[in-house]
Amino acid sequence: MEIVFALAIGVMAGSGIYLLLRPRTFQVIMGLSLLSYAVNLFIFGMGRLRTGAAPVIDAARGADPALYADPVPQALVLTAIVIGFAVTALLLVVLLAARGLSGTDHVDGREPERE
């Protein structure tokens, strides 16, 4: 499971970096989103990948930390996801305004001349 998880993070980070280097602003925004998802998965993975473990201490199971999942990475990732959605929405509004003003979505604000 860890290999698949690491490959997913690598593919998402690689795709995000590729899209960040593209000349269109929409592709740059999608690249930022993919890169943030990769970082979120990395943070989530640092809290140990476990299935079936309770995040809250149960009196019946005892207080051994090995029996429980770490809730801090989950809370951090949930907060990052919400902030990421807000930033993506803001960037899309800025993209639409810039496209309306300049008539293009090129990152330089003008289309390269074709020969």
Phi and psi in degrees as GROMACS dihedral restraints (atoms count N, CA, C in turn):
[ dihedral_restraints ]
;  ai    aj    ak    al  type     phi  dphi    fc
    3     4     5     6     1   -68.3    20    10
    4     5     6     7     1   -34.0    20    10
    6     7     8     9     1   -65.5    20    10
    7     8     9    10     1   -45.9    20    10
    9    10    11    12     1   -63.4    20    10
   10    11    12    13     1   -40.6    20    10
   12    13    14    15     1   -63.0    20    10
   13    14    15    16     1   -44.9    20    10
   15    16    17    18     1   -66.3    20    10
   16    17    18    19     1   -39.3    20    10
   18    19    20    21     1   -64.3    20    10
   19    20    21    22     1   -39.6    20    10
   21    22    23    24     1   -62.9    20    10
   22    23    24    25     1   -42.1    20    10
   24    25    26    27     1   -64.0    20    10
   25    26    27    28     1   -42.5    20    10
   27    28    29    30     1   -64.8    20    10
   28    29    30    31     1   -42.9    20    10
   30    31    32    33     1   -65.6    20    10
   31    32    33    34     1   -42.6    20    10
   33    34    35    36     1   -66.4    20    10
   34    35    36    37     1   -41.3    20    10
   36    37    38    39     1   -66.9    20    10
   37    38    39    40     1   -42.1    20    10
   39    40    41    42     1   -63.6    20    10
   40    41    42    43     1   -43.5    20    10
   42    43    44    45     1   -64.8    20    10
   43    44    45    46     1   -38.7    20    10
   45    46    47    48     1   -64.4    20    10
   46    47    48    49     1   -42.8    20    10
   48    49    50    51     1   -66.1    20    10
   49    50    51    52     1   -39.9    20    10
   51    52    53    54     1   -60.4    20    10
   52    53    54    55     1   -45.1    20    10
   54    55    56    57     1   -69.6    20    10
   55    56    57    58     1   -30.6    20    10
   57    58    59    60     1   -63.4    20    10
   58    59    60    61     1   -28.1    20    10
   60    61    62    63     1   -88.4    20    10
   61    62    63    64     1     3.1    20    10
   63    64    65    66     1   -81.0    20    10
   64    65    66    67     1   158.2    20    10
   66    67    68    69     1   -84.8    20    10
   67    68    69    70     1    -7.0    20    10
   69    70    71    72     1   -98.4    20    10
   70    71    72    73     1   140.9    20    10
   72    73    74    75     1   -67.6    20    10
   73    74    75    76     1   -34.2    20    10
   75    76    77    78     1   -63.5    20    10
   76    77    78    79     1   -39.8    20    10
   78    79    80    81     1   -66.3    20    10
   79    80    81    82     1   -35.5    20    10
   81    82    83    84     1   -65.2    20    10
   82    83    84    85     1   -41.1    20    10
   84    85    86    87     1   -65.2    20    10
   85    86    87    88     1   -42.2    20    10
   87    88    89    90     1   -65.4    20    10
   88    89    90    91     1   -35.4    20    10
   90    91    92    93     1   -64.4    20    10
   91    92    93    94     1   -41.9    20    10
   93    94    95    96     1   -62.9    20    10
   94    95    96    97     1   -39.3    20    10
   96    97    98    99     1   -65.0    20    10
   97    98    99   100     1   -46.3    20    10
   99   100   101   102     1   -62.8    20    10
  100   101   102   103     1   -39.8    20    10
  102   103   104   105     1   -66.1    20    10
  103   104   105   106     1   -38.3    20    10
  105   106   107   108     1   -68.4    20    10
  106   107   108   109     1   -35.9    20    10
  108   109   110   111     1   -64.8    20    10
  109   110   111   112     1   -39.0    20    10
  111   112   113   114     1   -63.7    20    10
  112   113   114   115     1   -41.7    20    10
  114   115   116   117     1   -66.2    20    10
  115   116   117   118     1   -39.3    20    10
  117   118   119   120     1   -62.0    20    10
  118   119   120   121     1   -43.0    20    10
  120   121   122   123     1   -64.6    20    10
  121   122   123   124     1   -37.6    20    10
  123   124   125   126     1   -62.7    20    10
  124   125   126   127     1   -46.1    20    10
  126   127   128   129     1   -62.6    20    10
  127   128   129   130     1   -42.3    20    10
  129   130   131   132     1   -62.6    20    10
  130   131   132   133     1   -39.7    20    10
  132   133   134   135     1   -68.8    20    10
  133   134   135   136     1   -27.2    20    10
  135   136   137   138     1   -68.4    20    10
  136   137   138   139     1   -18.3    20    10
  138   139   140   141     1   -86.4    20    10
  139   140   141   142     1    16.6    20    10
  141   142   143   144     1    73.6    20    10
  142   143   144   145     1   132.0    20    10
  144   145   146   147     1   -89.4    20    10
  145   146   147   148     1   112.4    20    10
  147   148   149   150     1  -137.1    20    10
  148   149   150   151     1   145.6    20    10
  150   151   152   153     1  -116.9    20    10
  151   152   153   154     1   142.5    20    10
  153   154   155   156     1    78.9    20    10
  154   155   156   157     1     8.6    20    10
  156   157   158   159     1   -96.7    20    10
  157   158   159   160     1   137.7    20    10
  159   160   161   162     1   -80.0    20    10
  160   161   162   163     1   138.3    20    10
  162   163   164   165     1   -82.4    20    10
  163   164   165   166     1   -17.1    20    10
  165   166   167   168     1  -110.6    20    10
  166   167   168   169     1   139.9    20    10
  168   169   170   171     1   -66.1    20    10
  169   170   171   172     1   127.4    20    10
  171   172   173   174     1  -104.3    20    10
  172   173   174   175     1   128.5    20    10
  174   175   176   177     1   -63.8    20    10
  175   176   177   178     1   -29.0    20    10
  177   178   179   180     1   -73.0    20    10
  178   179   180   181     1   -28.7    20    10
  180   181   182   183     1   -90.7    20    10
  181   182   183   184     1   -14.7    20    10
  183   184   185   186     1    96.1    20    10
  184   185   186   187     1  -177.9    20    10
  186   187   188   189     1  -108.7    20    10
  187   188   189   190     1    20.0    20    10
  189   190   191   192     1   -70.4    20    10
  190   191   192   193     1   120.7    20    10
  192   193   194   195     1   -65.1    20    10
  193   194   195   196     1   -19.7    20    10
  195   196   197   198     1   -69.5    20    10
  196   197   198   199     1   -16.6    20    10
  198   199   200   201     1   -87.5    20    10
  199   200   201   202     1    -7.5    20    10
  201   202   203   204     1  -122.5    20    10
  202   203   204   205     1   153.0    20    10
  204   205   206   207     1   -82.6    20    10
  205   206   207   208     1   153.2    20    10
  207   208   209   210     1   -82.4    20    10
  208   209   210   211     1   116.6    20    10
  210   211   212   213     1   -80.4    20    10
  211   212   213   214     1   -13.3    20    10
  213   214   215   216     1   -65.8    20    10
  214   215   216   217     1   -47.6    20    10
  216   217   218   219     1   -61.9    20    10
  217   218   219   220     1   -35.2    20    10
  219   220   221   222     1   -64.0    20    10
  220   221   222   223     1   -42.2    20    10
  222   223   224   225     1   -67.5    20    10
  223   224   225   226     1   -39.6    20    10
  225   226   227   228     1   -63.8    20    10
  226   227   228   229     1   -43.9    20    10
  228   229   230   231     1   -67.2    20    10
  229   230   231   232     1   -39.8    20    10
  231   232   233   234     1   -61.8    20    10
  232   233   234   235     1   -42.9    20    10
  234   235   236   237     1   -63.7    20    10
  235   236   237   238     1   -41.9    20    10
  237   238   239   240     1   -65.7    20    10
  238   239   240   241     1   -35.3    20    10
  240   241   242   243     1   -64.7    20    10
  241   242   243   244     1   -43.9    20    10
  243   244   245   246     1   -64.3    20    10
  244   245   246   247     1   -45.1    20    10
  246   247   248   249     1   -64.7    20    10
  247   248   249   250     1   -38.0    20    10
  249   250   251   252     1   -62.9    20    10
  250   251   252   253     1   -40.9    20    10
  252   253   254   255     1   -62.0    20    10
  253   254   255   256     1   -42.9    20    10
  255   256   257   258     1   -65.4    20    10
  256   257   258   259     1   -42.4    20    10
  258   259   260   261     1   -66.0    20    10
  259   260   261   262     1   -40.3    20    10
  261   262   263   264     1   -63.3    20    10
  262   263   264   265     1   -42.4    20    10
  264   265   266   267     1   -63.0    20    10
  265   266   267   268     1   -42.2    20    10
  267   268   269   270     1   -63.5    20    10
  268   269   270   271     1   -43.0    20    10
  270   271   272   273     1   -64.8    20    10
  271   272   273   274     1   -36.6    20    10
  273   274   275   276     1   -66.2    20    10
  274   275   276   277     1   -37.4    20    10
  276   277   278   279     1   -66.0    20    10
  277   278   279   280     1   -42.0    20    10
  279   280   281   282     1   -64.2    20    10
  280   281   282   283     1   -38.6    20    10
  282   283   284   285     1   -60.7    20    10
  283   284   285   286     1   -46.7    20    10
  285   286   287   288     1   -65.2    20    10
  286   287   288   289     1   -38.5    20    10
  288   289   290   291     1   -66.9    20    10
  289   290   291   292     1   -43.0    20    10
  291   292   293   294     1   -66.1    20    10
  292   293   294   295     1   -37.7    20    10
  294   295   296   297     1   -67.4    20    10
  295   296   297   298     1   -37.6    20    10
  297   298   299   300     1   -66.2    20    10
  298   299   300   301     1   -35.3    20    10
  300   301   302   303     1   -79.2    20    10
  301   302   303   304     1   -41.4    20    10
  303   304   305   306     1   -99.7    20    10
  304   305   306   307     1   -18.9    20    10
  306   307   308   309     1    81.0    20    10
  307   308   309   310     1     7.0    20    10
  309   310   311   312     1  -145.1    20    10
  310   311   312   313     1   159.4    20    10
  312   313   314   315     1  -112.0    20    10
  313   314   315   316     1    20.5    20    10
  315   316   317   318     1   -71.6    20    10
  316   317   318   319     1   144.3    20    10
  318   319   320   321     1   -65.1    20    10
  319   320   321   322     1   -24.2    20    10
  321   322   323   324     1   -85.7    20    10
  322   323   324   325     1    -8.5    20    10
  324   325   326   327     1    86.9    20    10
  325   326   327   328     1    -1.0    20    10
  327   328   329   330     1  -147.1    20    10
  328   329   330   331     1   148.6    20    10
  330   331   332   333     1   -76.3    20    10
  331   332   333   334     1   142.6    20    10
  333   334   335   336     1   -68.8    20    10
  334   335   336   337     1   146.3    20    10
  336   337   338   339     1   -73.0    20    10
  337   338   339   340     1   136.6    20    10
  339   340   341   342     1   -95.7    20    10
  340   341   342   343     1   144.1    20    10
